[in-house]
Amino acid sequence: MKKIVIIGAFFLSGMSVLAQTSDEKMLKDIYNSSLTNGKCYSWLEHLSNKIGSRLSGSENAEKAVQYTKAQLEALGLDKVYLQEVMVPKWVRGEKETAYILDNKTKITVPIAALGGSVATPKNGLTAEVIEVQGIEDLKKWGDKIKGKIVFYNRPMDPTFIETFKSYGGCVDQRYAGAKEAAKFGAVGTIVRSMNLRLDDYPHTGTQSYGDLQPSEYIPTAAISTNGAELLSQKLKANPGLKFYFKQSCEQMEDVLSYNVVGEIKGTEHPDNIMVVGGHLDSWDLADGSHDDGAGVVQSMEALHIFKRLGYKPKNTIRVVLFMNEENGGRGGKKYAELAKTNNENHIFALESDSGGFSPRGFSIEADDANFQRISSWKNLFEPYLIHSFVKGGAGADINPLSSGKIVKAGLKPDSQRYFDYHHALNDNFDAINKRELELGAATMTSLLYLIDQNGIME
């Protein structure tokens, strides 16, 4: 009896080694394919340099839909199609202008209207300024805010190594700052850009007036970090100075747009769906190469690698290029809605929306059993310097997706430089490193392969 147990143990151990060796070889093939025959960099070059910025509802967003659909069709996938989704259309208008009026001195500073903001009066807006460190700080000023421009100047906390924590710690003043200041009678708001370095690039982003009536809306804009430092310094010397800004943005009627979807049908469990995706739209100041052109082409690359290697997945693998993540999240919500309507069973979803920098690991939404299983594959990724497997949010577009049992993950690239470019004028193709982009695509493909081979734990 003892001999049988020992032989059985050796047999199981051998099977484990064989599986590990097979997985190691497959991951090596995946990385080699991405680094030597990948298409993601050339796809991104076209999206960025031939099409450009892709704000929801814009002509360029439509061009991006048609381009990526054609590229997915060229891969010979089993199915490529579009999902209709109504999206908001916000237009920036002419370039914004702003300056500090300090006694008789006029000092120009860089600003950019926040997405969804209303315009200033035609000739601009001039008022005294009250500097605050966040929404909670409004209360201590109370009635003194009436008729003033509120200047939100809480910086991103540099002590967090995970820079997304720094971003999360102060982005509320951008998203809800105008709404809250309007309740105290402010006539406008200026918000320090969400950026860890000092530079002259204002970083836009979405904002919301919440339940305010349109008559209560006030214009709001981001100011560059250098501009914020200067304004704060000038206010200390002269609290009575004034600030002028002018913007001509406009919110229009919703328009029709699309999610782009392509899939490889599963050979064993075709009704089990695994999603990989990023968002096709970008802000309008730049071409959005990091946010989120990188995620789009990396997701497309995953299916390209599988096709090139002749890998036939057990489960259906679907790439989804979501529309309108930046100022509404309509694409992710529509995809989830249709998945529920069609009674689809999604077992896994993977998103890339943190830039095209060197991959470091994954943020995983899963129960303990599935998290432990995915973490057990860490040794397969370590040769590629992938080491961070943590529990956390996976991504905005896959967040609405639900099934009986689903595991979600977000690619975690190195984040130290991401907020230098996020929503700013410099988020262009020249900020992309080809090798880092390809490593990210291979890392995503590898996790898809391992989930496809092993399934999820029910």
N, C-alpha and C positions, 0 to 999 in steps of 0.2 A: 504493500500500500504506500509506503514511504517513497519507494522508487517511482511509482506512478505520479505522485505529487511533485517530485523533483523534476521528472521528465516534462510534466505539464508546465511547470514554472519556466523551464528552459525554452519550451515551445512558445509560450506567450511572450517571453523576453525577446526571442528571435523575431517573432511577428512584429513586435514594437520597433525593433531596430530596422527591420525592412521598411516599415511604414515611414519611419523617420528619414531613412535614406532616400526613399521615394519622394517625400515632401521636400527634402533639402535639394534634390535635383530639380524638382519642378520650380522651386523658388529661384534657383540659380538661372534656369532657363527664362523665367519671367523677367528677372532683372537684366539679363543679357539682351533679351529682345527689346526691352524698353530703351536701354542705353545705346543700342546699335542700330535698331530699325524702327524706332518710335516715330509717330506722326504728331505727337502732342505739341511740340515746339513750332512746327510749321503751321499747324492748325491755329495756334495762338497768334502767330505772326499775322495771319490773314485776319482773324477776328480783330486784332488790335490795330494794325496798320492799314488794312484795306477797308475795314468797316468802321472801327473807332468806338466811341462811347455808345452805350446801348441802354439808355434810360427807358423804362417801361412806357409803351405807347408811342415811342419815337420811330422814325423811319429806319434808323440804324438797328433798332431792336428787331424789326421785321426782317431786315437783311440778314441778321444773325440767325434767326429762326430758319430761313431758307438755306443758308450756307451749311449750318450744322446738320440739317435734315439730309441734304445732298451728300455730305461726307459720311454719315452713318449708312446711307443707302449704298454707297460705294464699297463699304466693308462687307457687303453680302450678308447682312443680318437676316434673321427669319422674318422680322417685321419692323417697319419704321413708320411712325405716324405722328400726327399732331393732336394735342388736346386743347380745345378752345378754352380760353379763360379771359374774362373781362378785367382789365387792369386800369389803374388811375393814370391820367396823363397830366403831368405837371411840367410847365415850361419855364425855364430860368429867365429868358429874355436877355436884354443887354447886360453887359458886364457891370457888376456892382461897383460902387465907389464909396469911400469912407475916409473921413479925416477927423483928427482931434483938433478942437478949437481951444487953444490955450492962450488966453489973452488975445493978442493980435497974430499969434502964430498958428499956421495951418499945417498939420503934419499928417500926411497920407499914410493909411494903414491898409493891409490886405484883408478883405472880407469875402465871404461867399454866402449867399442866401441858403438857409436850411430847407431841405425838401419839404414841400407842402406849405411853406410860408406864403403869406400874402405880400403884396408889394407895399412899399412906402408910398406916401403921396407923390404925385408926379415930380415935384421939385425936391423930393427928399425929405428927411426928417432930422430935425435938430433939437436936442434937449440936453439937460444936465444928466449926469451919470451917477448911479449908485452901484458900487462894487459889492458883490456878495460872494460867499464861498460855497453856495449851493442853495437848493430850494428851501431847506430848513432855515437858512439865514434870512429869508425874506421877512419872517415874522417880527424880528426885532426892529425892522425899519417901518413896518406898518404903513400909516398914512403918508409918511415922507416919500414913499415910492410914487405916489400919484403924479402923473405928468412927466415922469423921468424915464430914462432908458436904464434898464437893469443890466449890469455887466456881470455875468457869471464867470468867475475866475478860479474855480477849483481845479487844480491840475491833476493829471493822472499820477497816482502814487508810484514813485520810482522804486520803492522797496520790494514790490512784488516781482519775483522772477518770472512767474506766469503773467505775461503782460495783459492777457484778457481779463484777469482779475482787476488790474489797474483800470482798464477800460470800463468794466462793469461797475466800478466804484464811483464813477463820475458821469456816466453817459445819461443819467436821468435829467441832468440840468440841460442837456441838449434836447432830449425827447419831450420833456414836459415843462421846460423852463418858461417858455412864452405863455403857456396856459396858466401857470401858477402866478407869474408876474402880472398878467392881465387882471387877475382877481383883485390885485392891490392898486389897480389904476395905472400901471406902467403903460407907456406909449410904444415901447419897442424893447427888444432884448438883443444883447450881443453875448455870444458864448465862446469861451476859450476852446480852441480846437482840441480834439481828442488825439493828442500826440505827445510822445515822451521826450522828443527833442525840441530844441529851439530853432525855428526856421520861419520862412515867410510864406508858407503854404497854408491857407485856410482849408479846413477839412469839413466838407458838408456832411449830410446825413439826414435821416428822416426826423421829423418832429410832429407832434400832434396837438391840436387844440382841444382834444377830448370832447366834453359835452358843452363847450362854450357855444354861444350863438355867433353866426358869422359877423354880426355887428361888433362883437367883442374881440375879434381876431386882431393881433398886433404883429407887425413884421419882426422877423428874427433872423439873425445871421451869425455865422461862425467868424471869428477873428483868428488870424495866425497866432502861434505861440509867442513869436517876437512882438507882434502887435499887442497882444495881451499884456506882456511884460512892460511894454512902453506905456500903455494906457494906465496900468496900475501905478507905475512910477510917477506919472504926471498927476494922477489923482491925489497922491499923497502930498505933492507939493502945492496943488491947487484943486481942492475939492469942488470948487465951483465951475470948473471947466465944462465945456459942452462937446458933444459928439454928434457928427453928421454922418448919415448913411442913406444911400439911395439904391433901390432895387426894383425891378419891374416884373417879377415872377408872377405866374398865373396858374391857377388850378382849373383844368378844363373837364369836360365830360369824359367818363370812362370810355375806353376803346377796346376793341377785340384784339387779343394776342394769343400766344400759344405756348404750351409746354412741348418740348420735342422729346419723343420717346422712341427707343430702339431696343430690340430684345433678341436674345438667343434662347430658343426653346429648350427646356430641360429634357433629358433623355429618360430619366427614371421618375422624377416627380415634377412634371411640367406645371402642375397647379400650385407648387410652392414657388414664390417669387422672391428674388433677391434684387434689391435696388442699389444702384450706385449713381451719384449725381452731384451737380453743383448748380449755381444759378446763372442763367444766361444774361440777365440784365446787369447793368452797372450804373454808377452815377455818371453825370454828364460832364464833369470837369476834365476827365481823362479817359483813356480807353479801357480802364478797369482790368489790366492784365493780372494783377494779383487778386483783385476782388471783383468778379470771381472767374475771370477768364481761365485762370490756372485750374480751378476745380472742374470747369466744364471740359477742358481738353484732357485732363487726367482721367476723368470718368469715361470719356469716349475711348481713351487709350486702353483702358481695361478690357473692353470688348475687342478692340483691335488685336491686343496681345493674345487673347484666347483664340481668336480666329487664326492668327498667324501660326500659333503653336499647334493648331488642330485639336485643341482641347474641347471636349464635348461635355458641358456641365450636366450634373444630375438634376439640378433645379433650374428653373427659368431665371436667367440673369437679364436684368432690364436697366438700361441707362436712361436717366431722366434729367433733362436740362430744364430746370424750373424757371419760369418767368415771374418777375416782380417780387423778388425777395427783399430788395432794398427799401421800397416804400409801400409795403402792403402785405407781402407774403401770400399773394393770391394764388400763385402757381402751386405752392406746396399744399395749400388748403384745397384747391380744386383736385389735385392728384389724389389726396386722401379721400375726398368726397366720392370721387368716381370709383376708387378702389373698394369703398364700402358698398356703394350702389351695385357694383358688379360682383360683390361677394368674393373678392380676391383674397388669397391667403399669403400675406407677406411674412416671411420668416426672418429677413435680415434687411437692413438699410444702412448704407454707408455714404457719408457726405464729405466733400472737400470744400471748405469755405473759410480757410484761414491763411490763404496765400500760397505761393509756389516755392517757398523756401525748403531747405533740407528737412525731410521727414524725421520725426523723433518718436512717433508712436501713435496711439489711438486713445481717444476719450470714449468710454463705453457705457451705454445705458443697457443694463442687463441685470437679471437676478444673480445671486451669488454663484450658483452652479455654472451658468454660462460665462460669467466673468472669469471664474477660475479656469475654465476650459480654455478660453481665449488667452489668458495670461500664461497658461502652460506652454503655449507656442512661442513664448518670448525667445527661447534659445534659437529657434529657426530664424528669427529676425536680427539677432544680435550681430551676426557677421556684416549686416548692412547698417549697423549703428542705430538700429531701432530698439529702444530700451524702455520707453514710457507707456505702460498700460495702466490707465487709471479709470476709475468710475467717474462719470460726469456727463454733461450734455453732449449730444451728438451733432446737432445742427438745426437751424431754423426751418429749413424746407422739409426735412423728414420728421420733424417734431409732431405734426398733426397726424401722421400715419399710425394706424393701430390695427392689430389683428389679434387672433386668439392668443398667440404667443409670438413676440417679435423681439429681436435683439437689434440695437442700433449702435452705430459707431461713427465718430468723426475723426478724420485724419488730423494729427497734431504735428504740424511743421514747427521748426524753430520760430519763435514768435518775437525775437528781440528787435527785428527791423520792420515788422509788419505795420505798426502804427505810424511809421515814417511816411507810409504811402496810402494808408487806408482813407478812401473817400477824398483824395487830394489830387491836385493838378499833376503830380509826378507819378501817379500810378499808371505808368506806361510800359510798353514792351521792353524798353532798354533797362528796366529794373528787374527783368527776369533772367535767371541763370538757367541755361538749358539743362545742365546736368542735374541740378536740384529739382527742376520740374519733372524730369524723367524718373528720378529716384522716387518721387512722390507717387507717380503713376504706378510704378512697379510695386510699391508698398501696398497701395490700395488693391491692386490685382491679386497680390499674394494672400491678403486676408480674405478676399472673395473666394479664392481657390480653397483655402482651408475650411471656411464655413461650408462651401458647397460639398466638399468631400465628407465632412463630419456631421453636417446638419446642426441643429440647435437642440438643447436638452429641454424636453417638455416638462 
